[in-house]
Amino acid sequence: MLVVVLTQLRTAWSLQRGILLPAIRPTVRPVTFLRAAERSPSSAAEQLPTPPTSLTVSPLPDARYAGHADFVQALRGLRGDPLQAEGTRVVIHRGNAKAKIMVIGEAPGETEDMEGKPFVGRAGKLLDAILASVGLDESSVYITNVVLRRPPNNRTPSASEVAWYLPYLMENVRLVDPLIILLAGACACKALLPLEKQGITRIRGQWFERRFGTEGGLDGQGSRLVMPIFHPSYLLRNPSRKVEGPKWLTWQDIQAVRRRYDELAGAGGGEGVWAPGKQGKEG
């Protein structure tokens, strides 16, 4: 009885102050995953079981946010998250909140923490160059991260940190409603393709389908096309342009993304057509 009373008081106090706090007894919402045949996003998908997990997951309000602006405003006052004590700021997004392509990275770095936007350091500049090589920019792409604050010393986010922020990422996906999601790096792949046990070097460039069901927090909007790509920071550490090297493979991947984007645009799912050969390769 005492626990129930304390929980109600804690919830009421949190709502009055517009603060989202982790629940005393959090629950994990099941999510349904679909995987498409390799490099064939239009083929029939095979339904896979929900992976078991005991990780603590942060709660979202029972009522979803009415719009992206409300979501961003709420996150500006985020409290109680696992990285709050580090004193870093909440970094949410940059780009077009109505874009049909979403890029999801790992976590903010030092430059991102200072500027309050994701992918604005050296890796971000390379990401922009990769996107620009096929005629994409902030008007056609939405960029965010799995984790919303910079981990200490830019370390890789822990599994529990990723799990805590994941519901916010899912709500972000619901609000932006992209057709294509690019998972930049291993952390994003592990968060959104947890059933894929292979490393990113094996699954990059492949198309998957991910279905977010109502219980997963996205109100059953159906499948989205998902492609893992190398994180730009990995490309900075491996600058060779040799055939079959990371940068060469990324060039193949981003061209495939652009082709698929134009196919969806031709079917009424987006805007603009890009002609291969009219744009230069990324540097």
C-alpha positions as a LaTeX table, in Angstrom:
\begin{tabular}{lrrr}
\hline
Residue & $x$ (\AA) & $y$ (\AA) & $z$ (\AA) \\
\hline
Met1 & 0.00 & 0.00 & 0.00 \\
Leu2 & 2.81 & 2.41 & 0.89 \\
Val3 & 4.57 & 1.72 & $-2.43$ \\
Val4 & 1.36 & 2.50 & $-4.36$ \\
Val5 & 0.88 & 5.81 & $-2.52$ \\
Leu6 & 4.50 & 6.81 & $-3.08$ \\
Thr7 & 4.24 & 5.92 & $-6.78$ \\
Gln8 & 1.10 & 8.06 & $-7.18$ \\
Leu9 & 2.69 & 11.00 & $-5.38$ \\
Arg10 & 5.86 & 10.67 & $-7.48$ \\
Thr11 & 3.84 & 10.57 & $-10.74$ \\
Ala12 & 1.68 & 13.56 & $-9.79$ \\
Trp13 & 4.72 & 15.63 & $-8.80$ \\
Ser14 & 6.50 & 14.72 & $-12.04$ \\
Leu15 & 3.52 & 15.67 & $-14.23$ \\
Gln16 & 3.04 & 19.02 & $-12.45$ \\
Arg17 & 6.63 & 19.97 & $-13.19$ \\
Gly18 & 6.61 & 18.56 & $-16.74$ \\
Ile19 & 9.35 & 16.09 & $-15.86$ \\
Leu20 & 9.68 & 12.51 & $-17.05$ \\
Leu21 & 11.17 & 10.23 & $-14.42$ \\
Pro22 & 11.93 & 6.51 & $-14.61$ \\
Ala23 & 9.19 & 4.45 & $-13.06$ \\
Ile24 & 9.72 & 2.71 & $-9.70$ \\
Arg25 & 8.73 & $-0.60$ & $-11.27$ \\
Pro26 & 9.37 & $-0.15$ & $-15.01$ \\
Thr27 & 8.03 & $-2.50$ & $-17.61$ \\
Val28 & 9.41 & $-3.49$ & $-20.98$ \\
Arg29 & 6.98 & $-3.11$ & $-23.86$ \\
Pro30 & 7.14 & $-5.94$ & $-26.40$ \\
Val31 & 8.06 & $-4.98$ & $-29.96$ \\
Thr32 & 7.35 & $-6.96$ & $-33.11$ \\
Phe33 & 10.23 & $-7.24$ & $-35.58$ \\
Leu34 & 10.14 & $-8.08$ & $-39.25$ \\
Arg35 & 13.18 & $-8.86$ & $-41.37$ \\
Ala36 & 13.14 & $-8.72$ & $-45.14$ \\
Ala37 & 15.26 & $-10.79$ & $-47.49$ \\
Glu38 & 18.74 & $-9.36$ & $-47.97$ \\
Arg39 & 18.80 & $-6.30$ & $-50.25$ \\
Ser40 & 15.15 & $-6.83$ & $-51.21$ \\
Pro41 & 12.93 & $-4.45$ & $-49.26$ \\
Ser42 & 9.85 & $-5.35$ & $-51.25$ \\
Ser43 & 9.99 & $-9.06$ & $-50.52$ \\
Ala44 & 7.84 & $-10.75$ & $-47.92$ \\
Ala45 & 9.14 & $-10.37$ & $-44.37$ \\
Glu46 & 9.58 & $-13.12$ & $-41.84$ \\
Gln47 & 8.08 & $-12.42$ & $-38.43$ \\
Leu48 & 10.50 & $-12.98$ & $-35.57$ \\
Pro49 & 9.79 & $-13.37$ & $-31.86$ \\
Thr50 & 10.34 & $-10.55$ & $-29.41$ \\
Pro51 & 13.74 & $-10.98$ & $-27.72$ \\
Pro52 & 13.63 & $-11.47$ & $-23.97$ \\
Thr53 & 15.15 & $-8.67$ & $-21.91$ \\
Ser54 & 15.46 & $-7.64$ & $-18.29$ \\
Leu55 & 16.78 & $-4.14$ & $-18.98$ \\
Thr56 & 15.14 & $-1.19$ & $-17.27$ \\
Val57 & 13.27 & 0.96 & $-19.79$ \\
Ser58 & 12.11 & 4.52 & $-19.17$ \\
Pro59 & 8.37 & 5.24 & $-19.33$ \\
Leu60 & 6.55 & 7.62 & $-21.62$ \\
Pro61 & 3.26 & 9.34 & $-20.75$ \\
Asp62 & 0.10 & 7.35 & $-21.47$ \\
Ala63 & $-0.88$ & 10.05 & $-23.96$ \\
Arg64 & 1.56 & 10.43 & $-26.85$ \\
Tyr65 & 2.92 & 13.83 & $-27.75$ \\
Ala66 & 0.66 & 15.79 & $-30.07$ \\
Gly67 & 3.52 & 16.89 & $-32.28$ \\
His68 & 7.28 & 17.03 & $-32.69$ \\
Ala69 & 7.54 & 20.51 & $-31.17$ \\
Asp70 & 5.84 & 19.31 & $-27.98$ \\
Phe71 & 8.18 & 16.33 & $-27.86$ \\
Val72 & 11.29 & 18.52 & $-28.20$ \\
Gln73 & 10.03 & 20.96 & $-25.56$ \\
Ala74 & 9.45 & 18.11 & $-23.09$ \\
Leu75 & 12.90 & 16.66 & $-23.70$ \\
Arg76 & 14.55 & 20.00 & $-23.00$ \\
Gly77 & 13.53 & 19.48 & $-19.38$ \\
Leu78 & 14.39 & 15.79 & $-19.21$ \\
Arg79 & 15.37 & 14.66 & $-15.71$ \\
Gly80 & 16.15 & 11.36 & $-14.06$ \\
Asp81 & 17.91 & 9.81 & $-17.03$ \\
Pro82 & 21.09 & 7.80 & $-16.46$ \\
Leu83 & 23.44 & 10.45 & $-17.87$ \\
Gln84 & 21.91 & 13.51 & $-16.23$ \\
Ala85 & 24.51 & 13.48 & $-13.45$ \\
Glu86 & 27.27 & 14.03 & $-16.03$ \\
Gly87 & 26.02 & 17.59 & $-16.50$ \\
Thr88 & 25.78 & 17.34 & $-20.27$ \\
Arg89 & 22.90 & 18.77 & $-22.26$ \\
Val90 & 20.09 & 16.93 & $-23.99$ \\
Val91 & 20.86 & 16.72 & $-27.72$ \\
Ile92 & 17.76 & 15.88 & $-29.73$ \\
His93 & 17.98 & 16.45 & $-33.49$ \\
Arg94 & 18.80 & 18.52 & $-36.52$ \\
Gly95 & 17.21 & 18.50 & $-39.93$ \\
Asn96 & 13.63 & 18.40 & $-41.17$ \\
Ala97 & 11.07 & 16.95 & $-38.74$ \\
Lys98 & 8.95 & 15.98 & $-41.75$ \\
Ala99 & 11.75 & 14.25 & $-43.64$ \\
Lys100 & 11.27 & 10.78 & $-45.09$ \\
Ile101 & 14.84 & 9.73 & $-44.29$ \\
Met102 & 16.03 & 9.48 & $-40.68$ \\
Val103 & 19.66 & 8.91 & $-39.67$ \\
Ile104 & 20.19 & 7.46 & $-36.19$ \\
Gly105 & 23.66 & 7.49 & $-34.65$ \\
Glu106 & 25.08 & 6.51 & $-31.28$ \\
Ala107 & 25.33 & 9.46 & $-28.88$ \\
Pro108 & 26.44 & 13.10 & $-28.81$ \\
Gly109 & 30.15 & 13.87 & $-28.63$ \\
Glu110 & 31.91 & 16.91 & $-27.19$ \\
Thr111 & 31.08 & 19.23 & $-30.09$ \\
Glu112 & 27.47 & 18.04 & $-30.17$ \\
Asp113 & 27.16 & 18.66 & $-26.44$ \\
Met114 & 28.44 & 22.21 & $-26.86$ \\
Glu115 & 26.24 & 23.07 & $-29.84$ \\
Gly116 & 23.16 & 21.10 & $-28.81$ \\
Lys117 & 22.82 & 19.32 & $-32.19$ \\
Pro118 & 23.82 & 15.81 & $-33.30$ \\
Phe119 & 26.53 & 15.12 & $-35.88$ \\
Val120 & 28.11 & 18.57 & $-36.03$ \\
Gly121 & 31.75 & 17.61 & $-35.38$ \\
Arg122 & 34.17 & 15.98 & $-37.82$ \\
Ala123 & 32.00 & 12.89 & $-38.18$ \\
Gly124 & 28.97 & 15.08 & $-38.77$ \\
Lys125 & 30.69 & 17.03 & $-41.52$ \\
Leu126 & 31.57 & 13.76 & $-43.22$ \\
Leu127 & 27.97 & 12.57 & $-42.83$ \\
Asp128 & 26.79 & 15.77 & $-44.50$ \\
Ala129 & 29.25 & 15.18 & $-47.36$ \\
Ile130 & 28.01 & 11.60 & $-47.80$ \\
Leu131 & 24.40 & 12.77 & $-47.94$ \\
Ala132 & 25.24 & 15.67 & $-50.25$ \\
Ser133 & 26.95 & 13.25 & $-52.66$ \\
Val134 & 23.47 & 12.00 & $-53.59$ \\
Gly135 & 21.67 & 15.31 & $-53.32$ \\
Leu136 & 20.43 & 15.05 & $-49.72$ \\
Asp137 & 20.70 & 17.70 & $-47.02$ \\
Glu138 & 18.95 & 18.92 & $-43.85$ \\
Ser139 & 15.81 & 19.73 & $-45.80$ \\
Ser140 & 15.34 & 16.07 & $-46.71$ \\
Val141 & 16.93 & 14.27 & $-43.75$ \\
Tyr142 & 16.29 & 14.12 & $-40.00$ \\
Ile143 & 19.31 & 13.29 & $-37.82$ \\
Thr144 & 19.27 & 12.04 & $-34.23$ \\
Asn145 & 20.95 & 9.55 & $-31.85$ \\
Val146 & 19.95 & 6.57 & $-29.75$ \\
Val147 & 21.29 & 8.20 & $-26.56$ \\
Leu148 & 20.40 & 11.83 & $-25.88$ \\
Arg149 & 23.35 & 12.92 & $-23.72$ \\
Arg150 & 27.10 & 12.64 & $-24.11$ \\
Pro151 & 28.54 & 9.68 & $-22.14$ \\
Pro152 & 31.67 & 10.39 & $-20.06$ \\
Asn153 & 34.83 & 10.67 & $-22.19$ \\
Asn154 & 32.77 & 9.84 & $-25.29$ \\
Arg155 & 32.64 & 6.19 & $-24.26$ \\
Thr156 & 30.19 & 3.76 & $-25.90$ \\
Pro157 & 26.77 & 3.91 & $-24.20$ \\
Ser158 & 26.00 & 0.98 & $-21.94$ \\
Ala159 & 23.15 & $-1.43$ & $-22.68$ \\
Ser160 & 21.13 & $-0.04$ & $-19.78$ \\
Glu161 & 21.60 & 3.53 & $-21.03$ \\
Val162 & 20.47 & 2.58 & $-24.52$ \\
Ala163 & 17.42 & 0.80 & $-23.11$ \\
Trp164 & 16.47 & 3.80 & $-20.97$ \\
Tyr165 & 16.45 & 6.25 & $-23.90$ \\
Leu166 & 14.96 & 3.83 & $-26.43$ \\
Pro167 & 11.27 & 4.71 & $-25.83$ \\
Tyr168 & 12.07 & 8.34 & $-26.57$ \\
Leu169 & 13.70 & 7.32 & $-29.84$ \\
Met170 & 10.65 & 5.28 & $-30.75$ \\
Glu171 & 8.36 & 8.21 & $-30.01$ \\
Asn172 & 10.62 & 10.38 & $-32.15$ \\
Val173 & 10.28 & 7.92 & $-35.03$ \\
Arg174 & 6.49 & 7.94 & $-34.62$ \\
Leu175 & 6.33 & 11.72 & $-34.80$ \\
Val176 & 8.73 & 12.17 & $-37.72$ \\
Asp177 & 7.26 & 9.12 & $-39.50$ \\
Pro178 & 10.17 & 8.40 & $-41.90$ \\
Leu179 & 9.99 & 5.88 & $-44.71$ \\
Ile180 & 13.72 & 5.05 & $-44.54$ \\
Ile181 & 15.91 & 4.79 & $-41.43$ \\
Leu182 & 19.72 & 4.64 & $-41.65$ \\
Leu183 & 21.42 & 3.12 & $-38.62$ \\
Ala184 & 24.88 & 4.66 & $-38.41$ \\
Gly185 & 27.18 & 2.35 & $-36.50$ \\
Ala186 & 27.00 & $-0.70$ & $-34.26$ \\
Cys187 & 25.25 & 0.96 & $-31.31$ \\
Ala188 & 22.22 & 2.00 & $-33.37$ \\
Cys189 & 22.09 & $-1.44$ & $-35.00$ \\
Lys190 & 22.12 & $-3.22$ & $-31.65$ \\
Ala191 & 19.36 & $-0.95$ & $-30.38$ \\
Leu192 & 16.98 & $-1.32$ & $-33.33$ \\
Leu193 & 18.05 & $-4.64$ & $-34.87$ \\
Pro194 & 18.83 & $-6.63$ & $-31.70$ \\
Leu195 & 18.02 & $-9.98$ & $-33.32$ \\
Glu196 & 20.82 & $-9.54$ & $-35.84$ \\
Lys197 & 23.81 & $-11.19$ & $-34.19$ \\
Gln198 & 26.24 & $-10.40$ & $-37.01$ \\
Gly199 & 28.53 & $-7.39$ & $-36.89$ \\
Ile200 & 27.86 & $-4.24$ & $-38.87$ \\
Thr201 & 30.48 & $-5.17$ & $-41.47$ \\
Arg202 & 28.22 & $-8.06$ & $-42.47$ \\
Ile203 & 24.81 & $-6.39$ & $-42.32$ \\
Arg204 & 25.66 & $-2.90$ & $-43.63$ \\
Gly205 & 24.05 & $-2.12$ & $-46.94$ \\
Gln206 & 21.26 & $-4.65$ & $-46.41$ \\
Trp207 & 17.60 & $-3.67$ & $-46.27$ \\
Phe208 & 15.49 & $-4.74$ & $-43.33$ \\
Glu209 & 11.89 & $-4.10$ & $-42.40$ \\
Arg210 & 11.06 & $-3.04$ & $-38.88$ \\
Arg211 & 7.45 & $-2.97$ & $-37.73$ \\
Phe212 & 6.63 & $-0.86$ & $-34.71$ \\
Gly213 & 3.47 & $-2.17$ & $-33.09$ \\
Thr214 & 1.13 & $-0.40$ & $-30.70$ \\
Glu215 & 2.77 & $-2.09$ & $-27.71$ \\
Gly216 & 6.11 & $-0.84$ & $-28.95$ \\
Gly217 & 4.87 & 2.69 & $-28.61$ \\
Leu218 & 4.37 & 3.64 & $-32.24$ \\
Asp219 & 0.64 & 3.01 & $-32.71$ \\
Gly220 & 0.98 & 0.37 & $-35.39$ \\
Gln221 & 2.22 & 2.54 & $-38.24$ \\
Gly222 & 3.53 & $-0.48$ & $-40.12$ \\
Ser223 & 6.89 & $-1.31$ & $-41.61$ \\
Arg224 & 9.81 & 1.02 & $-42.26$ \\
Leu225 & 12.84 & 0.31 & $-44.39$ \\
Val226 & 16.02 & 0.14 & $-42.33$ \\
Met227 & 19.62 & 0.03 & $-43.58$ \\
Pro228 & 22.74 & $-0.21$ & $-41.39$ \\
Ile229 & 25.66 & 1.92 & $-42.57$ \\
Phe230 & 29.15 & 2.54 & $-41.24$ \\
His231 & 29.36 & 5.35 & $-38.69$ \\
Pro232 & 31.20 & 8.35 & $-40.17$ \\
Ser233 & 33.71 & 8.25 & $-37.30$ \\
Tyr234 & 34.70 & 4.75 & $-38.47$ \\
Leu235 & 35.29 & 6.14 & $-41.96$ \\
Leu236 & 37.50 & 8.86 & $-40.50$ \\
Arg237 & 39.64 & 6.15 & $-38.94$ \\
Asn238 & 39.68 & 4.21 & $-42.22$ \\
Pro239 & 40.13 & 6.85 & $-44.94$ \\
Ser240 & 41.25 & 4.57 & $-47.76$ \\
Arg241 & 39.10 & 4.74 & $-50.89$ \\
Lys242 & 40.18 & 1.37 & $-52.25$ \\
Val243 & 37.54 & $-0.85$ & $-53.81$ \\
Glu244 & 35.67 & $-2.89$ & $-51.17$ \\
Gly245 & 37.03 & $-0.59$ & $-48.45$ \\
Pro246 & 34.67 & 1.10 & $-45.93$ \\
Lys247 & 34.39 & 4.39 & $-47.85$ \\
Trp248 & 33.81 & 2.60 & $-51.15$ \\
Leu249 & 31.12 & 0.44 & $-49.54$ \\
Thr250 & 29.47 & 3.49 & $-47.99$ \\
Trp251 & 29.33 & 5.06 & $-51.46$ \\
Gln252 & 27.48 & 1.98 & $-52.72$ \\
Asp253 & 25.14 & 2.09 & $-49.74$ \\
Ile254 & 24.18 & 5.74 & $-50.02$ \\
Gln255 & 23.49 & 5.35 & $-53.74$ \\
Ala256 & 21.16 & 2.44 & $-52.92$ \\
Val257 & 19.43 & 4.63 & $-50.35$ \\
Arg258 & 18.93 & 7.40 & $-52.88$ \\
Arg259 & 17.56 & 5.00 & $-55.48$ \\
Arg260 & 15.10 & 3.56 & $-52.99$ \\
Tyr261 & 14.11 & 7.03 & $-51.84$ \\
Asp262 & 13.35 & 8.04 & $-55.42$ \\
Glu263 & 11.32 & 4.86 & $-55.95$ \\
Leu264 & 9.22 & 5.76 & $-52.91$ \\
Ala265 & 8.97 & 9.37 & $-54.10$ \\
Gly266 & 7.70 & 8.16 & $-57.46$ \\
Ala267 & 5.03 & 6.21 & $-55.63$ \\
Gly268 & 3.94 & 9.34 & $-53.77$ \\
Gly269 & 6.10 & 8.76 & $-50.70$ \\
Gly270 & 8.49 & 11.68 & $-51.02$ \\
Glu271 & 9.81 & 14.51 & $-53.16$ \\
Gly272 & 12.48 & 14.99 & $-55.76$ \\
Val273 & 14.40 & 12.74 & $-58.11$ \\
Trp274 & 18.18 & 12.38 & $-58.15$ \\
Ala275 & 20.05 & 11.23 & $-61.25$ \\
Pro276 & 23.22 & 9.17 & $-60.59$ \\
Gly277 & 26.27 & 10.77 & $-62.18$ \\
Lys278 & 25.21 & 14.36 & $-61.52$ \\
Gln279 & 26.67 & 14.41 & $-58.02$ \\
Gly280 & 30.22 & 13.86 & $-56.82$ \\
Lys281 & 31.36 & 11.20 & $-54.41$ \\
Glu282 & 31.94 & 12.03 & $-50.76$ \\
Gly283 & 35.46 & 12.93 & $-49.76$ \\
\hline
\end{tabular}
